[in-house]
């Protein structure tokens, strides 16, 4: 099944769930009544559905993850979360107004009465507080002020919030109490979301770590600030990874081990070894150079769709910036291009920053790969400043509109290369780029 087909299936499932929610609301008299309470029920139902879709989006479901990629799913997870929260606020306000208007009472007083007198509403109030905390700490200004560990721990309270919200839906929600079909639908959706998290976020990583038992074999410097880590494990030939994918890595070497970092394999599994290559960016990545042989390693993955899955041959152009060359070392050995059909544009500050020279020279000599080092400080474009006005993407890769284009590097640099590739006539479905996200 192609990535596009998987994306169509996943997108259809998400759209269908929202349509079912609206249809069940209308069938239960929502359109016939169409008052404050009716609108409140609809916003609550849509909020709950989007909240569960948010869970599904980052549950690491292989079909969904391979269809969209982690970077796109992370963006959708964020947007869906904020949309769900806004609908939740509307739900609380509309329901309170709907109950307050007929009895001519204060809306705040009515809300308090709902919380303390209706079954499950105290739990729902606690859920709203937890979800509000998660949303507030997910705003970028707040997120930048927190450590990853603190933010991640607070983010996990969203699962508790979802669980606490369920009882009031089942005990007091008109769309649940009056309809066995609605109850069956929502129970199925909640159980499927919980099952996806338990299976793909917990169960599968546990099984793979127990099966492969990874540990550090050797640590090798590649260039200034760039280190390769070789890892040994059991039955690595059974690890379902494609060239270009990444794992989330946790090195059990002391404090900070709980923070996972995304690194691509810089070589396919061979002779019982894996290799990742890490650049010291000051975000915990510096510990890679200090790892000792024998250090145990936990992994989650593989993730990502930066692979040759949709490549069926023909010319290919790869654009790497700095440590972004890492996934190309495995892609160059995986893609079925013919001699002379592959070009690697490798952006670095100086010749000393070029890593894996021997391997790249081997690909040039044995696979006919055209290697184009682009050295110098960053200019106004993705090219080094000395190339400004003298070269562009068409000059570097003639007939680039006929190529598959792969891009890996810092987000702003990659976005600039992508814009130039599209402007040069490369079809959007032939431009492959993915940010590390989780």
BAKOLSE-915736 format. One record per residue (C-alpha): z, x, y. Coordinates in steps of 0.5 Angstrom, whole numbers, plus 500, padded with zeros to 3 digits. Last residue first. Layout:
REM BAKOLSE-915736
ZXY
...
END
This chain:
REM BAKOLSE-915736
537515527
531519531
527525530
521523534
514522531
507523533
501522529
494520533
489517528
491510529
490511537
483513536
482520539
477519545
479524550
484520554
487518547
488526546
490527553
496522553
498524546
499531549
503529555
507525550
509531546
511535552
515529554
518528547
519536545
515538540
510535534
503532535
498531529
491529531
486526526
480529529
473526531
475525538
477532538
469534538
471541541
479543540
481547546
475545550
477538549
484539550
483542557
482549559
481553566
484548571
491550569
491555563
496560567
501555567
502554560
499547557
503541557
501539564
504541571
505548568
510551562
511558562
506562558
503563551
498558547
497561540
491558537
490558530
484556526
486554519
480557514
485556508
486563505
485567511
488562517
493559512
496566510
496568518
500562519
505564513
505571516
507569523
512564521
515564528
512565535
517566540
516574541
509572543
512569549
513562552
511558546
505553544
502553538
495549537
493549530
486547528
484545521
477543519
475551518
476551510
476543508
482539509
486536503
493536507
499539504
499546505
498545512
503539512
508544510
508549515
506543520
513540519
516547523
511548528
516543533
520549533
516551539
511546541
506544536
499541536
495540530
488538530
485535523
477535521
476530515
480528509
483522507
489522512
493516512
499519508
498525511
505525514
509524520
512517517
519519517
525519513
527523507
533521507
540523508
543530506
550533504
550540504
555545500
556552503
554557497
551562502
554562509
552558515
552562521
545561524
545554522
552553527
547553533
544547531
551543534
548541540
546548543
539548542
539553537
532552533
533550526
528551520
529548514
527550507
528547500
529551493
528550486
522554485
518550490
520544495
515544500
516548506
519547513
522541511
524537517
531537521
535531523
542533525
548529522
555530525
561529520
561537519
564538526
570542523
568546517
563548513
560542510
553542512
551535514
543534514
539528516
532529513
525530515
518528513
512532515
510534507
512528503
519527500
521524493
526529491
524529483
522536484
529538487
532537480
538541482
539544488
538551492
537551500
534556504
536556512
531558517
533560524
530560530
534563537
530569537
525569532
525567524
532569522
534568515
540564512
540564504
542559498
546554502
548548497
545542495
548538489
541534487
544528483
550527486
547528493
541523491
546518488
551518494
545518499
542512495
549508495
551508502
545507507
540504503
544500498
550498502
546497508
541493505
546489501
550487507
543485511
541481504
548478504
547475511
540473510
542469504
548466507
544464513
539460509
543457504
548454509
541452513
539448506
546445505
545442512
551438516
556444516
551449518
547447524
553443527
557450527
564449526
566452519
560456517
558459524
566460525
566464519
560469520
562472527
568476524
563479519
558481525
563484529
566488523
559491523
558492530
565496530
560502527
558503534
565505536
565511531
558513533
560514540
566518538
562522534
556523538
561525544
561520550
559521557
552521556
553514552
556511558
550512563
545510557
548504556
550504548
558504550
557497554
553494548
558496542
564494547
561487548
560487540
567488539
569483544
565478541
567479534
574478537
572471540
569469533
575471529
579466534
574461533
574461526
577454526
577450533
583450537
585457540
578459542
575452543
581451548
580457551
573455553
575449555
580452560
574457563
569451563
574446567
575439565
570433566
571431559
563430558
562436562
567441559
564441551
557443554
559447559
563451554
557451549
552454554
557459557
558462550
551461547
548465554
553471552
551471545
543471548
545477552
548480546
542479542
537481547
541488548
541489540
534487539
532492545
536498541
534497534
527496537
528503540
531506533
525503529
520506533
523513533
525512525
518511523
514504523
512502516
515508512
522506515
520498513
518500506
524505505
530500508
534505512
538500514
536501521
532495523
535491518
542491522
538489528
534484524
542481523
543481530
537478532
538472527
545471530
543471537
537466535
543462532
547462538
542461543
540455539
547452539
548453546
541449548
544443544
551444547
548444554
543438552
536437548
539432544
532430540
530437541
536440537
536434532
537438526
530439525
529442531
535447530
532449523
525450526
528455531
531459526
526458521
521461526
526467528
526469520
518468520
517473526
522478522
518477515
511478519
513484522
515487515
509485512
505487517
508494518
507495510
500493511
499498516
503504513
498503507
500500500
END
